[in-house]
Amino acid sequence: MMGTIYLLHFEPAYKHAQHYLGYTERDVEDRLQDHQHGNGARLTQVASGAGVKLWVVRTWDNKTRDDERRLKNHNHEPRLCPICNPDGWERRGVL
Ligand SMILES: [Zn+2]
């Protein structure tokens, strides 16, 4: 089963967190709605509850959960984010 990996950018940052990397086999916009309504990960639930705006800033299509895990292990969310790293993100070929 293939899905989409997506990167959420938090505005403003919630405590020390400014990103959430997720994976869905459904529509990313639907998944974003889940996050915004507190039905996603714990982190996005508390951030959203605190009034933080969640933006989908990047997606990777035709990926698997293993790809998501691999990307998460890199722990490079700020570098992958076009808002936090406008100059370098396109050149980063992590996946
Ligand atoms: Zn960012």
PDB file of the backbone (N, CA, C, O) and the ligand in Angstrom, with CONECT records:
HET     ZN  A 101       1
ATOM      1  N   MET A   1       0.845  -1.199   0.000  1.00  0.00           N
ATOM      2  CA  MET A   1       0.000   0.000   0.000  1.00  0.00           C
ATOM      3  C   MET A   1       0.875   1.242   0.000  1.00  0.00           C
ATOM      4  O   MET A   1       1.777   1.380   0.826  1.00  0.00           O
ATOM      5  N   MET A   2       0.602   2.133  -0.924  1.00  0.00           N
ATOM      6  CA  MET A   2       1.365   3.371  -0.993  1.00  0.00           C
ATOM      7  C   MET A   2       0.525   4.524  -0.468  1.00  0.00           C
ATOM      8  O   MET A   2      -0.700   4.538  -0.585  1.00  0.00           O
ATOM      9  N   GLY A   3       1.218   5.481   0.109  1.00  0.00           N
ATOM     10  CA  GLY A   3       0.516   6.642   0.651  1.00  0.00           C
ATOM     11  C   GLY A   3       1.339   7.894   0.457  1.00  0.00           C
ATOM     12  O   GLY A   3       2.241   7.950  -0.380  1.00  0.00           O
ATOM     13  N   THR A   4       1.013   8.883   1.239  1.00  0.00           N
ATOM     14  CA  THR A   4       1.671  10.174   1.137  1.00  0.00           C
ATOM     15  C   THR A   4       2.291  10.549   2.475  1.00  0.00           C
ATOM     16  O   THR A   4       1.644  10.475   3.520  1.00  0.00           O
ATOM     17  N   ILE A   5       3.545  10.948   2.426  1.00  0.00           N
ATOM     18  CA  ILE A   5       4.191  11.507   3.609  1.00  0.00           C
ATOM     19  C   ILE A   5       3.999  13.017   3.551  1.00  0.00           C
ATOM     20  O   ILE A   5       4.118  13.625   2.488  1.00  0.00           O
ATOM     21  N   TYR A   6       3.705  13.609   4.682  1.00  0.00           N
ATOM     22  CA  TYR A   6       3.484  15.056   4.686  1.00  0.00           C
ATOM     23  C   TYR A   6       4.212  15.687   5.864  1.00  0.00           C
ATOM     24  O   TYR A   6       4.413  15.060   6.904  1.00  0.00           O
ATOM     25  N   LEU A   7       4.591  16.916   5.677  1.00  0.00           N
ATOM     26  CA  LEU A   7       5.277  17.670   6.715  1.00  0.00           C
ATOM     27  C   LEU A   7       4.399  18.840   7.145  1.00  0.00           C
ATOM     28  O   LEU A   7       4.020  19.683   6.333  1.00  0.00           O
ATOM     29  N   LEU A   8       4.085  18.873   8.437  1.00  0.00           N
ATOM     30  CA  LEU A   8       3.324  20.001   8.986  1.00  0.00           C
ATOM     31  C   LEU A   8       4.278  20.978   9.639  1.00  0.00           C
ATOM     32  O   LEU A   8       5.197  20.583  10.356  1.00  0.00           O
ATOM     33  N   HIS A   9       4.056  22.246   9.386  1.00  0.00           N
ATOM     34  CA  HIS A   9       4.816  23.314  10.039  1.00  0.00           C
ATOM     35  C   HIS A   9       3.863  24.020  11.002  1.00  0.00           C
ATOM     36  O   HIS A   9       2.750  24.378  10.618  1.00  0.00           O
ATOM     37  N   PHE A  10       4.289  24.222  12.245  1.00  0.00           N
ATOM     38  CA  PHE A  10       3.460  24.863  13.261  1.00  0.00           C
ATOM     39  C   PHE A  10       3.757  26.348  13.295  1.00  0.00           C
ATOM     40  O   PHE A  10       4.916  26.761  13.265  1.00  0.00           O
ATOM     41  N   GLU A  11       2.705  27.147  13.359  1.00  0.00           N
ATOM     42  CA  GLU A  11       2.865  28.600  13.447  1.00  0.00           C
ATOM     43  C   GLU A  11       1.933  29.154  14.516  1.00  0.00           C
ATOM     44  O   GLU A  11       0.719  29.148  14.309  1.00  0.00           O
ATOM     45  N   PRO A  12       2.438  29.631  15.643  1.00  0.00           N
ATOM     46  CA  PRO A  12       3.858  29.649  16.040  1.00  0.00           C
ATOM     47  C   PRO A  12       4.293  28.265  16.522  1.00  0.00           C
ATOM     48  O   PRO A  12       3.478  27.343  16.575  1.00  0.00           O
ATOM     49  N   ALA A  13       5.558  28.116  16.869  1.00  0.00           N
ATOM     50  CA  ALA A  13       6.048  26.850  17.400  1.00  0.00           C
ATOM     51  C   ALA A  13       5.316  26.520  18.697  1.00  0.00           C
ATOM     52  O   ALA A  13       4.935  27.417  19.451  1.00  0.00           O
ATOM     53  N   TYR A  14       5.123  25.237  18.949  1.00  0.00           N
ATOM     54  CA  TYR A  14       4.519  24.807  20.201  1.00  0.00           C
ATOM     55  C   TYR A  14       5.627  24.275  21.092  1.00  0.00           C
ATOM     56  O   TYR A  14       6.211  23.228  20.811  1.00  0.00           O
ATOM     57  N   LYS A  15       5.918  25.007  22.180  1.00  0.00           N
ATOM     58  CA  LYS A  15       7.084  24.691  23.021  1.00  0.00           C
ATOM     59  C   LYS A  15       8.299  24.572  22.094  1.00  0.00           C
ATOM     60  O   LYS A  15       8.663  25.545  21.433  1.00  0.00           O
ATOM     61  N   HIS A  16       8.927  23.398  22.037  1.00  0.00           N
ATOM     62  CA  HIS A  16      10.095  23.303  21.151  1.00  0.00           C
ATOM     63  C   HIS A  16       9.741  22.681  19.807  1.00  0.00           C
ATOM     64  O   HIS A  16      10.605  22.512  18.946  1.00  0.00           O
ATOM     65  N   ALA A  17       8.479  22.345  19.633  1.00  0.00           N
ATOM     66  CA  ALA A  17       8.099  21.643  18.404  1.00  0.00           C
ATOM     67  C   ALA A  17       7.598  22.607  17.343  1.00  0.00           C
ATOM     68  O   ALA A  17       6.759  23.467  17.611  1.00  0.00           O
ATOM     69  N   GLN A  18       8.120  22.452  16.144  1.00  0.00           N
ATOM     70  CA  GLN A  18       7.608  23.280  15.055  1.00  0.00           C
ATOM     71  C   GLN A  18       7.195  22.455  13.847  1.00  0.00           C
ATOM     72  O   GLN A  18       6.698  23.002  12.861  1.00  0.00           O
ATOM     73  N   HIS A  19       7.396  21.134  13.915  1.00  0.00           N
ATOM     74  CA  HIS A  19       7.055  20.295  12.775  1.00  0.00           C
ATOM     75  C   HIS A  19       6.465  18.969  13.222  1.00  0.00           C
ATOM     76  O   HIS A  19       6.705  18.492  14.332  1.00  0.00           O
ATOM     77  N   TYR A  20       5.693  18.398  12.325  1.00  0.00           N
ATOM     78  CA  TYR A  20       5.227  17.038  12.519  1.00  0.00           C
ATOM     79  C   TYR A  20       5.282  16.347  11.169  1.00  0.00           C
ATOM     80  O   TYR A  20       4.732  16.832  10.180  1.00  0.00           O
ATOM     81  N   LEU A  21       5.953  15.212  11.146  1.00  0.00           N
ATOM     82  CA  LEU A  21       6.050  14.427   9.924  1.00  0.00           C
ATOM     83  C   LEU A  21       5.076  13.267  10.036  1.00  0.00           C
ATOM     84  O   LEU A  21       5.135  12.504  11.000  1.00  0.00           O
ATOM     85  N   GLY A  22       4.190  13.124   9.077  1.00  0.00           N
ATOM     86  CA  GLY A  22       3.183  12.072   9.151  1.00  0.00           C
ATOM     87  C   GLY A  22       3.040  11.328   7.836  1.00  0.00           C
ATOM     88  O   GLY A  22       3.667  11.662   6.830  1.00  0.00           O
ATOM     89  N   TYR A  23       2.188  10.304   7.881  1.00  0.00           N
ATOM     90  CA  TYR A  23       1.954   9.445   6.724  1.00  0.00           C
ATOM     91  C   TYR A  23       0.469   9.129   6.656  1.00  0.00           C
ATOM     92  O   TYR A  23      -0.151   8.849   7.682  1.00  0.00           O
ATOM     93  N   THR A  24      -0.094   9.169   5.491  1.00  0.00           N
ATOM     94  CA  THR A  24      -1.500   8.811   5.349  1.00  0.00           C
ATOM     95  C   THR A  24      -1.728   8.092   4.036  1.00  0.00           C
ATOM     96  O   THR A  24      -1.047   8.346   3.042  1.00  0.00           O
ATOM     97  N   GLU A  25      -2.700   7.184   4.047  1.00  0.00           N
ATOM     98  CA  GLU A  25      -3.093   6.523   2.804  1.00  0.00           C
ATOM     99  C   GLU A  25      -4.363   7.169   2.267  1.00  0.00           C
ATOM    100  O   GLU A  25      -4.931   6.713   1.275  1.00  0.00           O
ATOM    101  N   ARG A  26      -4.802   8.237   2.934  1.00  0.00           N
ATOM    102  CA  ARG A  26      -5.965   8.988   2.467  1.00  0.00           C
ATOM    103  C   ARG A  26      -5.495  10.333   1.918  1.00  0.00           C
ATOM    104  O   ARG A  26      -4.304  10.562   1.706  1.00  0.00           O
ATOM    105  N   ASP A  27      -6.458  11.200   1.697  1.00  0.00           N
ATOM    106  CA  ASP A  27      -6.159  12.530   1.197  1.00  0.00           C
ATOM    107  C   ASP A  27      -5.462  13.347   2.289  1.00  0.00           C
ATOM    108  O   ASP A  27      -5.894  13.337   3.442  1.00  0.00           O
ATOM    109  N   VAL A  28      -4.400  14.044   1.933  1.00  0.00           N
ATOM    110  CA  VAL A  28      -3.644  14.811   2.932  1.00  0.00           C
ATOM    111  C   VAL A  28      -4.508  15.895   3.564  1.00  0.00           C
ATOM    112  O   VAL A  28      -4.394  16.163   4.760  1.00  0.00           O
ATOM    113  N   GLU A  29      -5.377  16.521   2.763  1.00  0.00           N
ATOM    114  CA  GLU A  29      -6.246  17.573   3.316  1.00  0.00           C
ATOM    115  C   GLU A  29      -7.196  16.992   4.370  1.00  0.00           C
ATOM    116  O   GLU A  29      -7.469  17.634   5.384  1.00  0.00           O
ATOM    117  N   ASP A  30      -7.698  15.773   4.125  1.00  0.00           N
ATOM    118  CA  ASP A  30      -8.555  15.109   5.119  1.00  0.00           C
ATOM    119  C   ASP A  30      -7.779  14.849   6.401  1.00  0.00           C
ATOM    120  O   ASP A  30      -8.277  15.055   7.508  1.00  0.00           O
ATOM    121  N   ARG A  31      -6.556  14.396   6.221  1.00  0.00           N
ATOM    122  CA  ARG A  31      -5.706  14.098   7.369  1.00  0.00           C
ATOM    123  C   ARG A  31      -5.420  15.378   8.160  1.00  0.00           C
ATOM    124  O   ARG A  31      -5.401  15.369   9.391  1.00  0.00           O
ATOM    125  N   LEU A  32      -5.199  16.475   7.433  1.00  0.00           N
ATOM    126  CA  LEU A  32      -4.958  17.764   8.093  1.00  0.00           C
ATOM    127  C   LEU A  32      -6.164  18.154   8.935  1.00  0.00           C
ATOM    128  O   LEU A  32      -6.018  18.654  10.050  1.00  0.00           O
ATOM    129  N   GLN A  33      -7.360  17.922   8.392  1.00  0.00           N
ATOM    130  CA  GLN A  33      -8.579  18.213   9.152  1.00  0.00           C
ATOM    131  C   GLN A  33      -8.591  17.426  10.463  1.00  0.00           C
ATOM    132  O   GLN A  33      -8.948  17.957  11.514  1.00  0.00           O
ATOM    133  N   ASP A  34      -8.198  16.156  10.386  1.00  0.00           N
ATOM    134  CA  ASP A  34      -8.110  15.335  11.605  1.00  0.00           C
ATOM    135  C   ASP A  34      -7.206  16.010  12.623  1.00  0.00           C
ATOM    136  O   ASP A  34      -7.570  16.177  13.788  1.00  0.00           O
ATOM    137  N   HIS A  35      -6.021  16.395  12.162  1.00  0.00           N
ATOM    138  CA  HIS A  35      -5.053  17.024  13.074  1.00  0.00           C
ATOM    139  C   HIS A  35      -5.637  18.291  13.694  1.00  0.00           C
ATOM    140  O   HIS A  35      -5.495  18.536  14.892  1.00  0.00           O
ATOM    141  N   GLN A  36      -6.298  19.093  12.853  1.00  0.00           N
ATOM    142  CA  GLN A  36      -6.834  20.375  13.336  1.00  0.00           C
ATOM    143  C   GLN A  36      -7.981  20.178  14.319  1.00  0.00           C
ATOM    144  O   GLN A  36      -8.265  21.045  15.146  1.00  0.00           O
ATOM    145  N   HIS A  37      -8.643  19.008  14.215  1.00  0.00           N
ATOM    146  CA  HIS A  37      -9.755  18.745  15.115  1.00  0.00           C
ATOM    147  C   HIS A  37      -9.367  17.819  16.259  1.00  0.00           C
ATOM    148  O   HIS A  37     -10.231  17.258  16.934  1.00  0.00           O
ATOM    149  N   GLY A  38      -8.076  17.663  16.471  1.00  0.00           N
ATOM    150  CA  GLY A  38      -7.618  16.891  17.629  1.00  0.00           C
ATOM    151  C   GLY A  38      -7.692  15.388  17.455  1.00  0.00           C
ATOM    152  O   GLY A  38      -7.617  14.643  18.432  1.00  0.00           O
ATOM    153  N   ASN A  39      -7.841  14.928  16.195  1.00  0.00           N
ATOM    154  CA  ASN A  39      -7.937  13.487  15.961  1.00  0.00           C
ATOM    155  C   ASN A  39      -6.665  12.895  15.358  1.00  0.00           C
ATOM    156  O   ASN A  39      -6.672  11.772  14.853  1.00  0.00           O
ATOM    157  N   GLY A  40      -5.595  13.644  15.415  1.00  0.00           N
ATOM    158  CA  GLY A  40      -4.337  13.147  14.879  1.00  0.00           C
ATOM    159  C   GLY A  40      -3.415  12.711  15.996  1.00  0.00           C
ATOM    160  O   GLY A  40      -3.856  12.144  16.996  1.00  0.00           O
ATOM    161  N   ALA A  41      -2.145  12.977  15.822  1.00  0.00           N
ATOM    162  CA  ALA A  41      -1.146  12.611  16.827  1.00  0.00           C
ATOM    163  C   ALA A  41      -1.327  13.465  18.080  1.00  0.00           C
ATOM    164  O   ALA A  41      -1.916  14.544  18.028  1.00  0.00           O
ATOM    165  N   ARG A  42      -0.820  12.974  19.189  1.00  0.00           N
ATOM    166  CA  ARG A  42      -0.901  13.704  20.452  1.00  0.00           C
ATOM    167  C   ARG A  42      -0.297  15.110  20.327  1.00  0.00           C
ATOM    168  O   ARG A  42      -0.855  16.086  20.828  1.00  0.00           O
ATOM    169  N   LEU A  43       0.848  15.189  19.652  1.00  0.00           N
ATOM    170  CA  LEU A  43       1.518  16.489  19.519  1.00  0.00           C
ATOM    171  C   LEU A  43       0.640  17.500  18.788  1.00  0.00           C
ATOM    172  O   LEU A  43       0.492  18.638  19.233  1.00  0.00           O
ATOM    173  N   THR A  44       0.063  17.085  17.675  1.00  0.00           N
ATOM    174  CA  THR A  44      -0.757  18.037  16.919  1.00  0.00           C
ATOM    175  C   THR A  44      -2.050  18.337  17.672  1.00  0.00           C
ATOM    176  O   THR A  44      -2.619  19.419  17.530  1.00  0.00           O
ATOM    177  N   GLN A  45      -2.513  17.378  18.473  1.00  0.00           N
ATOM    178  CA  GLN A  45      -3.713  17.581  19.278  1.00  0.00           C
ATOM    179  C   GLN A  45      -3.486  18.707  20.289  1.00  0.00           C
ATOM    180  O   GLN A  45      -4.292  19.633  20.381  1.00  0.00           O
ATOM    181  N   VAL A  46      -2.392  18.626  21.043  1.00  0.00           N
ATOM    182  CA  VAL A  46      -2.149  19.653  22.059  1.00  0.00           C
ATOM    183  C   VAL A  46      -1.771  20.983  21.419  1.00  0.00           C
ATOM    184  O   VAL A  46      -2.177  22.040  21.903  1.00  0.00           O
ATOM    185  N   ALA A  47      -1.000  20.943  20.336  1.00  0.00           N
ATOM    186  CA  ALA A  47      -0.602  22.186  19.665  1.00  0.00           C
ATOM    187  C   ALA A  47      -1.835  22.897  19.111  1.00  0.00           C
ATOM    188  O   ALA A  47      -2.019  24.096  19.316  1.00  0.00           O
ATOM    189  N   SER A  48      -2.665  22.145  18.413  1.00  0.00           N
ATOM    190  CA  SER A  48      -3.869  22.714  17.825  1.00  0.00           C
ATOM    191  C   SER A  48      -4.793  23.255  18.917  1.00  0.00           C
ATOM    192  O   SER A  48      -5.420  24.302  18.756  1.00  0.00           O
ATOM    193  N   GLY A  49      -4.865  22.526  20.024  1.00  0.00           N
ATOM    194  CA  GLY A  49      -5.684  22.956  21.153  1.00  0.00           C
ATOM    195  C   GLY A  49      -5.175  24.245  21.772  1.00  0.00           C
ATOM    196  O   GLY A  49      -5.941  24.988  22.385  1.00  0.00           O
ATOM    197  N   ALA A  50      -3.874  24.516  21.615  1.00  0.00           N
ATOM    198  CA  ALA A  50      -3.272  25.728  22.154  1.00  0.00           C
ATOM    199  C   ALA A  50      -3.354  26.888  21.170  1.00  0.00           C
ATOM    200  O   ALA A  50      -2.833  27.971  21.437  1.00  0.00           O
ATOM    201  N   GLY A  51      -4.011  26.661  20.027  1.00  0.00           N
ATOM    202  CA  GLY A  51      -4.199  27.735  19.064  1.00  0.00           C
ATOM    203  C   GLY A  51      -3.137  27.818  17.996  1.00  0.00           C
ATOM    204  O   GLY A  51      -3.106  28.779  17.227  1.00  0.00           O
ATOM    205  N   VAL A  52      -2.255  26.819  17.932  1.00  0.00           N
ATOM    206  CA  VAL A  52      -1.211  26.798  16.910  1.00  0.00           C
ATOM    207  C   VAL A  52      -1.836  26.443  15.561  1.00  0.00           C
ATOM    208  O   VAL A  52      -2.672  25.545  15.470  1.00  0.00           O
ATOM    209  N   LYS A  53      -1.415  27.166  14.509  1.00  0.00           N
ATOM    210  CA  LYS A  53      -1.878  26.854  13.158  1.00  0.00           C
ATOM    211  C   LYS A  53      -0.976  25.779  12.556  1.00  0.00           C
ATOM    212  O   LYS A  53       0.247  25.825  12.689  1.00  0.00           O
ATOM    213  N   LEU A  54      -1.608  24.809  11.891  1.00  0.00           N
ATOM    214  CA  LEU A  54      -0.868  23.720  11.254  1.00  0.00           C
ATOM    215  C   LEU A  54      -0.925  23.894   9.750  1.00  0.00           C
ATOM    216  O   LEU A  54      -2.005  23.988   9.166  1.00  0.00           O
ATOM    217  N   TRP A  55       0.242  23.936   9.126  1.00  0.00           N
ATOM    218  CA  TRP A  55       0.306  24.097   7.669  1.00  0.00           C
ATOM    219  C   TRP A  55       0.947  22.861   7.048  1.00  0.00           C
ATOM    220  O   TRP A  55       1.982  22.395   7.525  1.00  0.00           O
ATOM    221  N   VAL A  56       0.346  22.329   5.993  1.00  0.00           N
ATOM    222  CA  VAL A  56       1.016  21.293   5.210  1.00  0.00           C
ATOM    223  C   VAL A  56       1.993  22.016   4.284  1.00  0.00           C
ATOM    224  O   VAL A  56       1.571  22.701   3.353  1.00  0.00           O
ATOM    225  N   VAL A  57       3.283  21.868   4.530  1.00  0.00           N
ATOM    226  CA  VAL A  57       4.256  22.631   3.749  1.00  0.00           C
ATOM    227  C   VAL A  57       4.961  21.779   2.700  1.00  0.00           C
ATOM    228  O   VAL A  57       5.591  22.307   1.784  1.00  0.00           O
ATOM    229  N   ARG A  58       4.850  20.450   2.838  1.00  0.00           N
ATOM    230  CA  ARG A  58       5.527  19.603   1.856  1.00  0.00           C
ATOM    231  C   ARG A  58       4.917  18.213   1.873  1.00  0.00           C
ATOM    232  O   ARG A  58       4.539  17.712   2.932  1.00  0.00           O
ATOM    233  N   THR A  59       4.819  17.595   0.720  1.00  0.00           N
ATOM    234  CA  THR A  59       4.315  16.225   0.643  1.00  0.00           C
ATOM    235  C   THR A  59       5.211  15.394  -0.266  1.00  0.00           C
ATOM    236  O   THR A  59       5.863  15.916  -1.171  1.00  0.00           O
ATOM    237  N   TRP A  60       5.225  14.099  -0.008  1.00  0.00           N
ATOM    238  CA  TRP A  60       5.940  13.142  -0.851  1.00  0.00           C
ATOM    239  C   TRP A  60       4.935  12.056  -1.219  1.00  0.00           C
ATOM    240  O   TRP A  60       4.436  11.354  -0.339  1.00  0.00           O
ATOM    241  N   ASP A  61       4.635  11.910  -2.502  1.00  0.00           N
ATOM    242  CA  ASP A  61       3.639  10.929  -2.941  1.00  0.00           C
ATOM    243  C   ASP A  61       4.261   9.555  -3.181  1.00  0.00           C
ATOM    244  O   ASP A  61       5.475   9.416  -3.332  1.00  0.00           O
ATOM    245  N   ASN A  62       3.391   8.546  -3.210  1.00  0.00           N
ATOM    246  CA  ASN A  62       3.810   7.173  -3.513  1.00  0.00           C
ATOM    247  C   ASN A  62       4.909   6.674  -2.583  1.00  0.00           C
ATOM    248  O   ASN A  62       5.923   6.135  -3.028  1.00  0.00           O
ATOM    249  N   LYS A  63       4.689   6.865  -1.286  1.00  0.00           N
ATOM    250  CA  LYS A  63       5.655   6.421  -0.286  1.00  0.00           C
ATOM    251  C   LYS A  63       5.014   5.392   0.641  1.00  0.00           C
ATOM    252  O   LYS A  63       3.800   5.188   0.620  1.00  0.00           O
ATOM    253  N   THR A  64       5.846   4.752   1.449  1.00  0.00           N
ATOM    254  CA  THR A  64       5.376   3.739   2.392  1.00  0.00           C
ATOM    255  C   THR A  64       5.668   4.191   3.820  1.00  0.00           C
ATOM    256  O   THR A  64       6.348   5.190   4.051  1.00  0.00           O
ATOM    257  N   ARG A  65       5.130   3.422   4.773  1.00  0.00           N
ATOM    258  CA  ARG A  65       5.427   3.719   6.184  1.00  0.00           C
ATOM    259  C   ARG A  65       6.912   3.578   6.480  1.00  0.00           C
ATOM    260  O   ARG A  65       7.453   4.296   7.322  1.00  0.00           O
ATOM    261  N   ASP A  66       7.565   2.663   5.796  1.00  0.00           N
ATOM    262  CA  ASP A  66       9.009   2.501   5.993  1.00  0.00           C
ATOM    263  C   ASP A  66       9.742   3.780   5.578  1.00  0.00           C
ATOM    264  O   ASP A  66      10.691   4.210   6.233  1.00  0.00           O
ATOM    265  N   ASP A  67       9.278   4.378   4.471  1.00  0.00           N
ATOM    266  CA  ASP A  67       9.875   5.642   4.023  1.00  0.00           C
ATOM    267  C   ASP A  67       9.687   6.719   5.088  1.00  0.00           C
ATOM    268  O   ASP A  67      10.596   7.500   5.370  1.00  0.00           O
ATOM    269  N   GLU A  68       8.484   6.744   5.677  1.00  0.00           N
ATOM    270  CA  GLU A  68       8.195   7.738   6.721  1.00  0.00           C
ATOM    271  C   GLU A  68       9.164   7.560   7.880  1.00  0.00           C
ATOM    272  O   GLU A  68       9.742   8.522   8.386  1.00  0.00           O
ATOM    273  N   ARG A  69       9.328   6.283   8.293  1.00  0.00           N
ATOM    274  CA  ARG A  69      10.227   5.994   9.414  1.00  0.00           C
ATOM    275  C   ARG A  69      11.654   6.438   9.088  1.00  0.00           C
ATOM    276  O   ARG A  69      12.353   7.019   9.918  1.00  0.00           O
ATOM    277  N   ARG A  70      12.055   6.146   7.866  1.00  0.00           N
ATOM    278  CA  ARG A  70      13.397   6.504   7.421  1.00  0.00           C
ATOM    279  C   ARG A  70      13.584   8.027   7.492  1.00  0.00           C
ATOM    280  O   ARG A  70      14.600   8.520   7.983  1.00  0.00           O
ATOM    281  N   LEU A  71      12.591   8.748   6.996  1.00  0.00           N
ATOM    282  CA  LEU A  71      12.661  10.207   6.978  1.00  0.00           C
ATOM    283  C   LEU A  71      12.653  10.756   8.407  1.00  0.00           C
ATOM    284  O   LEU A  71      13.377  11.701   8.720  1.00  0.00           O
ATOM    285  N   LYS A  72      11.826  10.154   9.272  1.00  0.00           N
ATOM    286  CA  LYS A  72      11.763  10.592  10.669  1.00  0.00           C
ATOM    287  C   LYS A  72      13.100  10.399  11.359  1.00  0.00           C
ATOM    288  O   LYS A  72      13.529  11.235  12.153  1.00  0.00           O
ATOM    289  N   ASN A  73      13.757   9.283  11.048  1.00  0.00           N
ATOM    290  CA  ASN A  73      15.035   8.981  11.694  1.00  0.00           C
ATOM    291  C   ASN A  73      16.106  10.008  11.350  1.00  0.00           C
ATOM    292  O   ASN A  73      17.062  10.198  12.103  1.00  0.00           O
ATOM    293  N   HIS A  74      15.941  10.660  10.222  1.00  0.00           N
ATOM    294  CA  HIS A  74      16.912  11.694   9.858  1.00  0.00           C
ATOM    295  C   HIS A  74      16.789  12.906  10.775  1.00  0.00           C
ATOM    296  O   HIS A  74      17.752  13.638  11.007  1.00  0.00           O
ATOM    297  N   ASN A  75      15.576  13.096  11.288  1.00  0.00           N
ATOM    298  CA  ASN A  75      15.340  14.190  12.236  1.00  0.00           C
ATOM    299  C   ASN A  75      15.741  15.540  11.669  1.00  0.00           C
ATOM    300  O   ASN A  75      16.314  16.378  12.364  1.00  0.00           O
ATOM    301  N   HIS A  76      15.433  15.733  10.411  1.00  0.00           N
ATOM    302  CA  HIS A  76      15.853  16.949   9.715  1.00  0.00           C
ATOM    303  C   HIS A  76      14.677  17.829   9.325  1.00  0.00           C
ATOM    304  O   HIS A  76      14.771  18.598   8.368  1.00  0.00           O
ATOM    305  N   GLU A  77      13.576  17.727  10.049  1.00  0.00           N
ATOM    306  CA  GLU A  77      12.377  18.448   9.628  1.00  0.00           C
ATOM    307  C   GLU A  77      12.627  19.919   9.284  1.00  0.00           C
ATOM    308  O   GLU A  77      12.134  20.391   8.259  1.00  0.00           O
ATOM    309  N   PRO A  78      13.386  20.666  10.118  1.00  0.00           N
ATOM    310  CA  PRO A  78      13.580  22.087   9.761  1.00  0.00           C
ATOM    311  C   PRO A  78      14.271  22.257   8.419  1.00  0.00           C
ATOM    312  O   PRO A  78      14.015  23.227   7.705  1.00  0.00           O
ATOM    313  N   ARG A  79      15.154  21.309   8.068  1.00  0.00           N
ATOM    314  CA  ARG A  79      15.857  21.440   6.797  1.00  0.00           C
ATOM    315  C   ARG A  79      14.967  21.055   5.625  1.00  0.00           C
ATOM    316  O   ARG A  79      15.159  21.532   4.506  1.00  0.00           O
ATOM    317  N   LEU A  80      13.985  20.184   5.887  1.00  0.00           N
ATOM    318  CA  LEU A  80      13.074  19.759   4.820  1.00  0.00           C
ATOM    319  C   LEU A  80      11.976  20.774   4.581  1.00  0.00           C
ATOM    320  O   LEU A  80      11.283  20.728   3.564  1.00  0.00           O
ATOM    321  N   CYS A  81      11.820  21.696   5.530  1.00  0.00           N
ATOM    322  CA  CYS A  81      10.688  22.617   5.496  1.00  0.00           C
ATOM    323  C   CYS A  81      10.999  23.848   4.647  1.00  0.00           C
ATOM    324  O   CYS A  81      11.978  24.548   4.909  1.00  0.00           O
ATOM    325  N   PRO A  82      10.169  24.121   3.625  1.00  0.00           N
ATOM    326  CA  PRO A  82      10.416  25.277   2.759  1.00  0.00           C
ATOM    327  C   PRO A  82      10.253  26.612   3.481  1.00  0.00           C
ATOM    328  O   PRO A  82      10.765  27.632   3.021  1.00  0.00           O
ATOM    329  N   ILE A  83       9.535  26.609   4.622  1.00  0.00           N
ATOM    330  CA  ILE A  83       9.397  27.857   5.370  1.00  0.00           C
ATOM    331  C   ILE A  83      10.654  28.103   6.198  1.00  0.00           C
ATOM    332  O   ILE A  83      11.169  29.221   6.238  1.00  0.00           O
ATOM    333  N   CYS A  84      11.147  27.057   6.859  1.00  0.00           N
ATOM    334  CA  CYS A  84      12.316  27.201   7.729  1.00  0.00           C
ATOM    335  C   CYS A  84      13.620  27.228   6.948  1.00  0.00           C
ATOM    336  O   CYS A  84      14.616  27.784   7.411  1.00  0.00           O
ATOM    337  N   ASN A  85      13.615  26.636   5.781  1.00  0.00           N
ATOM    338  CA  ASN A  85      14.851  26.538   4.997  1.00  0.00           C
ATOM    339  C   ASN A  85      14.565  26.822   3.530  1.00  0.00           C
ATOM    340  O   ASN A  85      14.696  25.939   2.683  1.00  0.00           O
ATOM    341  N   PRO A  86      14.172  28.068   3.230  1.00  0.00           N
ATOM    342  CA  PRO A  86      13.718  28.388   1.870  1.00  0.00           C
ATOM    343  C   PRO A  86      14.779  28.200   0.795  1.00  0.00           C
ATOM    344  O   PRO A  86      14.437  27.987  -0.368  1.00  0.00           O
ATOM    345  N   ASP A  87      16.041  28.272   1.149  1.00  0.00           N
ATOM    346  CA  ASP A  87      17.084  28.186   0.130  1.00  0.00           C
ATOM    347  C   ASP A  87      17.486  26.759  -0.216  1.00  0.00           C
ATOM    348  O   ASP A  87      17.891  26.478  -1.344  1.00  0.00           O
ATOM    349  N   GLY A  88      17.373  25.863   0.755  1.00  0.00           N
ATOM    350  CA  GLY A  88      18.000  24.565   0.546  1.00  0.00           C
ATOM    351  C   GLY A  88      17.079  23.383   0.362  1.00  0.00           C
ATOM    352  O   GLY A  88      17.547  22.299   0.013  1.00  0.00           O
ATOM    353  N   TRP A  89      15.786  23.548   0.582  1.00  0.00           N
ATOM    354  CA  TRP A  89      14.947  22.362   0.671  1.00  0.00           C
ATOM    355  C   TRP A  89      14.829  21.596  -0.622  1.00  0.00           C
ATOM    356  O   TRP A  89      14.685  20.374  -0.595  1.00  0.00           O
ATOM    357  N   GLU A  90      14.886  22.270  -1.751  1.00  0.00           N
ATOM    358  CA  GLU A  90      14.693  21.557  -3.015  1.00  0.00           C
ATOM    359  C   GLU A  90      15.869  20.658  -3.350  1.00  0.00           C
ATOM    360  O   GLU A  90      15.716  19.682  -4.085  1.00  0.00           O
ATOM    361  N   ARG A  91      17.009  20.970  -2.833  1.00  0.00           N
ATOM    362  CA  ARG A  91      18.191  20.182  -3.152  1.00  0.00           C
ATOM    363  C   ARG A  91      18.334  18.946  -2.272  1.00  0.00           C
ATOM    364  O   ARG A  91      19.148  18.070  -2.564  1.00  0.00           O
ATOM    365  N   ARG A  92      17.547  18.866  -1.194  1.00  0.00           N
ATOM    366  CA  ARG A  92      17.694  17.772  -0.243  1.00  0.00           C
ATOM    367  C   ARG A  92      17.039  16.500  -0.752  1.00  0.00           C
ATOM    368  O   ARG A  92      15.814  16.385  -0.731  1.00  0.00           O
ATOM    369  N   GLY A  93      17.820  15.564  -1.199  1.00  0.00           N
ATOM    370  CA  GLY A  93      17.227  14.334  -1.710  1.00  0.00           C
ATOM    371  C   GLY A  93      17.248  13.211  -0.697  1.00  0.00           C
ATOM    372  O   GLY A  93      17.856  12.168  -0.934  1.00  0.00           O
ATOM    373  N   VAL A  94      16.591  13.417   0.428  1.00  0.00           N
ATOM    374  CA  VAL A  94      16.586  12.393   1.473  1.00  0.00           C
ATOM    375  C   VAL A  94      15.810  11.162   1.008  1.00  0.00           C
ATOM    376  O   VAL A  94      16.188  10.032   1.316  1.00  0.00           O
ATOM    377  N   LEU A  95      14.726  11.386   0.268  1.00  0.00           N
ATOM    378  CA  LEU A  95      13.945  10.261  -0.252  1.00  0.00           C
ATOM    379  C   LEU A  95      14.053  10.258  -1.772  1.00  0.00           C
ATOM    380  O   LEU A  95      13.472   9.394  -2.431  1.00  0.00           O
TER     381      LEU A  95
HETATM  382 ZN    ZN A 101       9.180  24.824   9.232  1.00  0.00          ZN2+
END
